[in-house]
């Protein structure tokens, strides 16, 4: 299989520097495609500035983000305008299949990204894209490879959609059972979280801890997301025996993010599953241990992650040196809706069943991702 220089087979159009003063979110004009919009495939920012027709995008156009992460994706948001630092790539030669190009590009772009020197943000140039080397089999072979990858990618997308629908079903069931968490139309009792729980801050991670006697695992902000724990990377911390006794987590504890660079992420929470023994948490997480006779952790965490909880916790946030924070006092003062405990437990039962289904879908997704990546590597080595 021969290898050619990509620039001889494509056309690249860099976006136009549309005036930010004319940006709007009221749908005046056309959607404006910025770097952040490349992967989602749609934009909520509009511009009614006059434009040259050549910057007009259509569904299916192949876009590359040229700052930060060099992502490559197809546009799917309808007619839109191509903004600066995003480029459109077109297979201009009859000897290069557009879909074959689409599957090939992500890997060399990530290789360029990994090698890029940067002070604040990585930048990609048109010349770097043009200089990429691409294996170029006959056109019919390219189409055959693209068709195989289309099928594998279709399986991946179906698995992702199954997971999304499962998550959506859980959210809609919460609203159906308990009503709008902001307006409380069902008239549930409203109570301060601190009145039905013990609330505890975490341990500060400092060099001085290296002299302490015990080494135990601890959770960080990076481990706690909304109704989800990511435990792939767990770090250790040295503690005293009294600290371990005080901060040691139990299954059913709710962990709330106390500090984050993004204000929208403070207050996000998940329930500790007890999967790691003698595990503590750092000071940027707050632990909530509920009275089991009054509230169910899965329900309370879901409430805190709903609009009802999020609006309160976000409002409590204070910003210092770029870090948004809430305090244990803020968490204690957060008002939660408390339906009957039996109803909360019914929600727990439903959540467990749905989680089992979601976990099965996640496992199937991992299998389909592995298959797709294997096919991708083989395809461009000429082994398919």
C-alpha positions in Angstrom: 0.0 0.0 0.0 1.5 3.4 -1.0 1.7 6.3 1.4 1.1 9.8 0.2 1.2 13.4 1.6 -2.3 14.4 2.7 -2.0 18.0 1.5 -2.0 16.7 -2.1 -5.4 15.2 -1.8 -7.4 17.6 0.4 -8.6 21.2 0.6 -8.6 23.0 3.9 -10.7 26.0 4.7 -9.8 27.9 7.9 -12.6 29.7 9.7 -13.3 33.4 9.6 -12.7 35.8 12.6 -16.4 36.7 13.2 -16.8 39.6 15.6 -17.6 38.4 19.1 -19.5 41.6 19.7 -22.1 40.3 17.3 -22.5 36.8 19.0 -25.8 36.1 20.5 -27.8 33.2 22.1 -31.2 34.3 20.8 -30.9 32.5 17.5 -30.4 35.7 15.5 -28.6 34.8 12.3 -26.8 31.4 12.0 -25.2 29.1 14.5 -21.4 29.8 14.8 -19.1 26.9 15.0 -16.3 27.4 17.5 -13.8 24.9 18.9 -16.1 23.8 21.7 -18.8 22.9 19.1 -16.7 20.5 17.0 -17.3 17.3 19.1 -21.0 17.9 20.1 -21.7 18.8 16.4 -24.1 21.7 17.3 -23.8 25.3 18.6 -25.9 27.5 20.8 -24.0 30.6 19.8 -25.3 32.6 16.8 -24.0 35.5 14.7 -26.0 37.8 12.4 -22.9 39.3 10.9 -22.6 39.4 7.0 -20.6 36.5 5.7 -18.9 35.1 2.7 -20.7 32.0 1.4 -17.5 29.9 1.5 -17.7 29.9 5.3 -21.2 28.3 5.3 -21.2 24.7 6.7 -23.6 21.9 5.9 -24.4 18.7 7.8 -21.6 16.1 7.2 -18.8 18.6 6.8 -15.5 17.3 8.3 -14.2 19.8 10.9 -11.0 20.0 13.0 -10.5 22.0 16.1 -7.1 23.8 15.9 -6.5 24.8 19.5 -6.3 22.7 22.7 -7.4 19.2 21.8 -7.2 18.6 18.0 -10.6 16.9 17.7 -12.0 15.8 14.4 -15.8 15.3 13.8 -18.6 15.6 11.3 -20.9 18.6 11.7 -24.5 17.8 12.3 -26.1 21.1 13.4 -27.5 22.2 10.0 -26.4 25.4 8.2 -23.8 27.2 10.3 -20.8 29.5 10.1 -17.2 28.4 10.3 -15.4 30.5 13.0 -11.7 31.0 13.4 -9.4 28.2 14.7 -11.8 25.6 13.3 -11.1 24.3 9.8 -13.1 22.3 7.3 -11.3 19.5 5.4 -12.6 18.2 2.0 -11.2 15.3 0.0 -10.5 17.1 -3.2 -9.0 14.2 -5.1 -11.2 11.5 -6.8 -8.6 9.1 -5.4 -9.4 9.7 -1.7 -12.7 8.6 -0.2 -14.2 11.1 2.3 -15.3 8.5 4.8 -11.9 6.8 4.7 -10.3 10.2 5.5 -12.7 10.7 8.4 -11.7 7.5 10.1 -8.0 8.0 9.4 -7.5 11.6 10.7 -8.1 11.3 14.5 -4.9 9.2 15.2 -2.3 11.5 13.4 -4.0 14.5 14.9 -3.6 13.1 18.4 0.0 12.3 17.6 0.6 15.9 16.6 -1.2 17.1 19.7 1.0 14.9 22.0 4.2 16.3 20.4 3.1 20.0 20.4 5.0 22.4 22.6 2.8 24.9 24.4 2.7 27.5 27.1 -1.0 27.9 27.6 -2.9 26.2 24.7 -1.7 23.9 22.0 -2.1 25.2 18.4 -2.5 23.2 15.2 -1.5 24.7 11.8 -2.8 24.0 8.3 0.7 23.0 7.3 0.8 20.3 9.9 -2.4 18.8 8.6 -1.2 19.0 5.0 2.1 17.3 6.0 0.3 14.2 7.4 1.2 10.9 5.6 -1.8 8.7 4.8 -1.8 5.1 3.4 -3.7 5.2 0.2 -5.0 1.9 -1.2 -7.2 1.9 -4.4 -10.5 3.8 -4.1 -12.6 0.6 -3.9 -10.5 -0.7 -1.1 -10.9 2.6 0.8 -14.6 2.3 0.4 -14.6 -1.3 1.6 -12.5 -0.3 4.7 -14.8 2.6 5.4 -17.9 0.4 5.2 -16.5 -2.1 7.7 -15.6 0.7 10.1 -19.1 2.2 9.6 -20.7 -1.0 10.8 -18.4 -1.2 13.9 -19.0 2.5 14.6 -22.7 1.9 14.3 -22.6 -0.7 17.0 -20.6 1.7 19.3 -23.2 4.4 18.8 -26.1 2.1 19.6 -24.4 1.1 22.8 -23.9 4.7 23.8 -27.5 5.5 23.0 -28.7 2.6 25.2 -26.7 4.1 28.1 -28.0 7.6 27.4 -31.6 6.3 27.4 -31.1 4.4 30.6 -29.8 7.6 32.3 -32.7 9.6 30.8 -35.2 7.0 32.1 -33.8 7.3 35.7 -34.1 11.1 35.5 -37.7 11.0 34.2 -38.6 8.4 36.9 -37.2 10.7 39.6 -39.4 13.6 38.3 -42.5 11.3 37.9 -42.2 10.0 41.5 -41.2 13.1 43.3 -42.2 16.0 41.1 -40.2 19.1 40.1 -37.5 19.5 42.7 -37.5 23.3 42.4 -41.3 23.9 42.8 -42.2 20.9 44.9 -45.7 20.5 43.5 -46.3 17.4 45.6 -45.8 19.3 48.8 -43.1 17.1 50.4 -41.5 18.1 53.7 -38.6 20.5 53.2 -35.7 20.1 55.7 -32.1 21.3 56.1 -29.7 18.5 55.2 -27.8 19.1 58.4 -30.8 18.0 60.4 -30.9 14.5 59.0 -27.2 13.8 58.6 -23.7 14.1 60.0 -21.5 16.3 57.8 -17.8 16.1 57.7 -15.0 17.9 55.9 -11.9 16.0 54.6 -8.1 15.9 55.0 -5.8 18.5 53.6 -3.0 17.0 51.4 0.3 18.5 52.5 4.0 17.4 52.5 4.0 17.3 56.3 1.9 14.2 56.2 4.8 12.0 55.1 5.8 11.6 58.7 2.4 10.2 59.9 2.1 6.5 60.8 -0.6 5.1 58.5 -0.9 5.1 54.7 -4.5 4.7 53.4 -6.3 5.3 50.1 -8.2 8.6 49.6 -10.7 10.0 47.2 -10.3 13.3 45.3 -12.5 15.5 43.3 -11.4 13.6 40.2 -13.1 10.5 41.6 -16.5 12.0 42.3 -19.0 12.9 39.5 -22.8 13.3 39.4 -24.2 10.0 40.6 -21.0 8.3 39.5 -17.6 7.3 41.0 -14.5 6.9 38.9 -12.1 4.7 40.8 -9.5 3.8 38.2 -6.9 6.0 39.8 -6.8 6.1 43.6 -4.0 7.8 45.5 -2.7 7.2 49.0 -2.3 9.6 52.0 -0.6 9.3 55.4 -2.9 9.8 58.4 -3.0 9.4 62.1 -5.2 6.7 63.7 -7.6 9.3 65.0 -8.0 10.9 61.6 -8.7 7.4 60.1 -11.4 6.8 62.6 -12.9 10.2 62.0 -12.7 10.4 58.2 -13.0 6.7 57.3 -15.9 6.3 54.9 -18.8 3.9 55.1 -20.9 2.5 52.3 -23.9 4.9 51.8 -21.9 8.0 52.6 -22.6 10.8 50.1 -19.6 12.7 48.8 -20.0 16.3 47.7 -17.5 18.3 45.7 -16.4 21.2 47.8 -14.1 23.0 45.5 -13.8 23.2 41.7 -12.5 25.6 39.0 -15.9 25.4 37.3 -18.7 26.9 39.4 -21.2 24.6 37.8 -19.4 21.5 39.2 -19.3 22.5 42.9 -21.8 20.4 44.8 -21.9 17.5 42.4 -22.3 14.3 44.4 -22.3 10.5 44.4 -22.8 7.7 46.9 -19.8 5.8 48.2 -20.1 2.1 47.5 -17.6 0.8 50.2 -15.5 -1.0 47.6 -12.2 0.1 49.1 -11.4 -0.6 52.8 -10.1 2.1 55.1 -10.7 4.8 52.5 -10.8 8.5 53.4 -11.4 11.7 51.4 -9.5 15.0 50.9 -10.7 18.4 52.0 -12.2 19.3 48.6 -14.9 16.6 49.2 -17.5 16.9 51.9 -19.0 13.7 53.4 -22.7 13.4 54.3 -23.8 10.5 56.5 -27.5 10.3 56.6 -29.8 9.1 59.4 -31.0 5.8 57.8 -34.5 6.2 59.3 -35.1 9.5 57.7 -33.4 9.5 54.2 -32.0 7.2 51.6 -28.5 8.1 50.2 -29.3 7.4 46.5 -32.4 9.6 46.7 -30.7 12.5 48.5 -27.7 12.3 46.1 -30.1 12.4 43.1 -31.9 15.4 44.6 -28.6 17.2 45.2 -27.7 16.6 41.5 -31.1 17.8 40.3 -32.0 21.4 39.6 -33.4 21.7 43.2 -30.0 20.9 44.8 -27.7 22.4 42.1 -29.3 25.9 42.2 -28.8 26.1 46.0 -25.2 24.8 46.1 -24.1 26.9 43.1 -25.6 30.0 44.8 -23.6 29.2 48.0 -20.3 29.1 46.0 -17.6 31.6 46.7 -14.6 32.2 44.4 -11.0 32.6 45.7 -7.9 32.6 43.5 -9.9 31.0 40.7 -11.3 28.2 42.9 -15.1 28.0 43.5 -15.9 26.6 46.9 -18.7 25.7 49.3 -18.5 25.0 53.0 -19.8 22.3 55.4 -22.1 25.0 56.7 -23.5 25.5 53.2 -24.1 21.8 52.9 -25.9 21.7 56.3 -28.1 24.6 55.2 -29.1 23.0 51.9 -32.8 22.3 51.9 -33.9 18.9 50.6 -37.3 17.5 49.9 -38.1 14.5 52.1 -40.8 12.2 50.8 -41.7 9.2 52.9 -38.7 6.8 53.4 -40.7 3.9 51.8 -41.0 6.0 48.6 -37.3 6.8 48.6 -36.6 3.0 49.0 -38.8 2.3 46.0 -36.7 4.7 44.0 -33.6 2.9 45.2 -34.9 -0.4 44.0 -35.7 1.0 40.6 -32.3 2.7 40.5 -30.5 -0.6 41.3 -32.3 -2.5 38.5 -31.6 0.3 36.0 -27.9 0.5 37.1 -27.6 -3.3 36.4 -28.9 -2.7 32.9 -26.6 0.3 32.4 -23.6 -1.7 33.6 -24.4 -4.4 31.1 -24.6 -1.7 28.4 -21.3 -0.2 29.5 -19.6 -3.6 29.3 -21.0 -4.1 25.8 -19.8 -0.6 24.9 -16.3 -1.4 26.0 -16.3 -4.6 23.9 -17.5 -2.6 20.8 -14.9 0.1 21.5 -12.2 -2.5 21.6 -13.4 -4.1 18.4 -13.6 -0.7 16.6 -10.1 0.3 17.7 -8.7 -3.0 16.7 -10.3 -2.7 13.2 -9.1 0.9 13.0 -5.5 -0.1 13.6 -5.6 -3.0 11.2 -7.3 -1.0 8.5 -4.5 1.5 8.2 -1.8 -1.2 8.4 -3.4 -2.9 5.3 -4.6 -5.9 7.3 -8.4 -5.7 6.8 
